[in-house]
Amino acid sequence: MADKYANYAALAAAEVEGVDYTRTAVTPAGATWCSIAIHGGSIEPGSGEMAREVAGSRMRFFEFAGIKSSGNVDLHLTSTVYDEPTGVALVAASRRCLSFHGYAGETDVAETAIGGLDAALVSRVTMALRAAGFTVVTAPSEIAGTNPLNIANKTSSGMGVQLELSRAQRAAFFPGGDLSRAMRDSGQRTPAFYAYAAAVAAVYEGRGLVSLTSINVSRYTLIPAPAADVDLTATVSTDKLAVGGSHLPTLVARYADANNSYLARLDFTGTQTVILTLRKRVAGTETLLVQQTTDLTHVADRRFCVRLQVVGTTLRAKTWLAGQGEPAAWNVETTDTSLSAAGQIGMRSILSTLNTNVLPVTVSWGDVLVAGPQQFTVTRSANGITKSHPPGSGVQLVRPTVRAL
């Protein structure tokens, strides 16, 4: 059905704010993601409540909510023409967007149809929701959210995620399946509501941001290693193309101090080439061990997976695009006997001495996986939280909390 109003100006001229609709915007300091519901309230009931819960205090939040006693569908502005200025500005100031909507779907079928231009984040959200027991399908073309004009894709990165929740899914979030305004305003929610929000929010919490404000200054994010032999995987992106000199995000193993460690370094060059190298730092001297120029291309905010394995004297590393299958072969492999103690593991973020980017350059780390059967304790220096994993727990998922923006 066509929208009643061609744009927000026409809507605002005919409807009364505070009587027919409300606008809510929350902008936590330092937030780089947003969670929005442009058809909140009684337009697509349940979408606004979910967007707010996911946002919490960690993301920017925007809701345009219909509050009329009836006829709220008149307040619907299609995502591709949505021009309400507060919401547009909030999204434009964000690097990532989660846009929540509601659609009818099939009777009694609780599912989420997901789409958007942020393919890597679509994949992560899909996996997180499915792991939590929710049904997720690829959105059909009419609600795919892949039009660049869609409000979800008007972020600083030019891409976002659109989540279309079926009516049955939204009804499952409220006692008795009651989507009325009275129920929604009562604050009552089912366990499914909180489980869904937690699954989506966990995707955000799996990212750590490092703001590089100087060239040739290393920023380390480290945790105790489970053993000397480790298998470390993470995803990484930078928010700009390299200018002059490279961006150099690096996985670190057997770190004794800033002068002694093994490194698997990605080199995002000024020509957008991606080079992977294995290196060692011994007594303050950094030595190239082996390298490969990959066929990958660096793009701002494009996420790359990188994996570093150190077993005995053997070092291996590989890289591939996030969201694609991990290749079987290692890109680079060598042996070295310089460092044998477990030390620490983690990430190093640094800019080449030749880099001329307008600073800061933001490095985004996430999806950190560490294979190791030993006791594993993570101390988060950002908030003082310590978490221990019991022996025998296998692969550990570490959620970095670095936020130095």
VENCORBEL-V127500 format. One line per field, one symbol per residue. ss: DSSP state (H for helix, E for strand, L for the rest). phi: phi as a letter, one per 20 degrees, with the letter a starting at -180 (. if undefined). psi: psi as a letter, one per 20 degrees, with the letter a starting at -180 (. if undefined). A space follows every 50 residues. Layout:
ss=???
phi=???
psi=???
This chain:
ss=LLLLLLLHHHHHHHLLELLLEEEEEELLLLLLEEEEEEEEELLLLLHHHH HHHHHLLLLEEEEEEELLLLLHHHHLLLLLLLLLHHHHHHHHLLLEEEEE EEELLLLLLLLEEEELLLHHHHHHHHHHHHHLLLLEEELLHHHLLLLLLL HHHLLLLLLLEEEEEEHHHHHLLLHHHLLLHHHHHHLLLLHHHHHHHHHH HHHHHLEEEEEELLLLLLEEEEEELLLLLEEEEEEEEELLLLLLLLELLE EEEEEEELLEEEEEEEEELLLLEEEEEEEEEELLEEEEEEEEEEEEELLL LLLEEEEEEEELLEEEEEEEELLLLLLLLLLEEEELLLLLLLLEEEEEEL ELLLLLLLLLEEEEEEEEEEELLLLEEEELLLLLLEEEELLLLLLEEELL LLELL
phi=.fffdfafgffffdddfnddbccccccfgnfddcccbecemefcgoffff gfffflddcfcccddecffamfffefdggfdfcgffffffffedeccdde cccfmegmdebcedbpeegffgfffgfffffeneeccfffgfcfmdfgef gfeeffembbcdddefgfffffecgmmeeffgffffnfbegfgfffffff fffffedcdceedbelcfdecccfffafeccdcbdbbcecffcmceecfb eccleeafdbadcddedeefemfdddcdbcdclndecfeabbeeeecfcg mfedeccccccmdeccbbbbffndffffeefcbacbdfccffmccqcccb dgfefcgfeedddddalfdcerefgcdddeffcmfdcddfgnemfddddf dfbde
psi=pqqhqhrhggghhhqopighrqppppnqpipiqqpqoilacjgmphgghg gggggcjhqqpppoppjqhrkihijppqhijpjphggghgghiqhqpoop rqrgaqpjoorpoqarimhghgggggggghhjjqppqpprhikhkjphip hhjkrhikqappoopqhhghhiiqpjkojqhgghiiipqrhhghggghgg hhggijqpppooiqqkopoqoqqpqhrhpqopqrqqrqjrqppfrqpmqp qpqlogaiiorqpoppoorijjqoppqprqopkippppgqrporjqppqp jppqqppppoodjppqqrqrpqirqpqhqqgqqrqqjhpiqgcrrbqppq qqhipkqpqqpppoqrloppppirpoppoohhjjpppppqqjicppopoq jpnl.
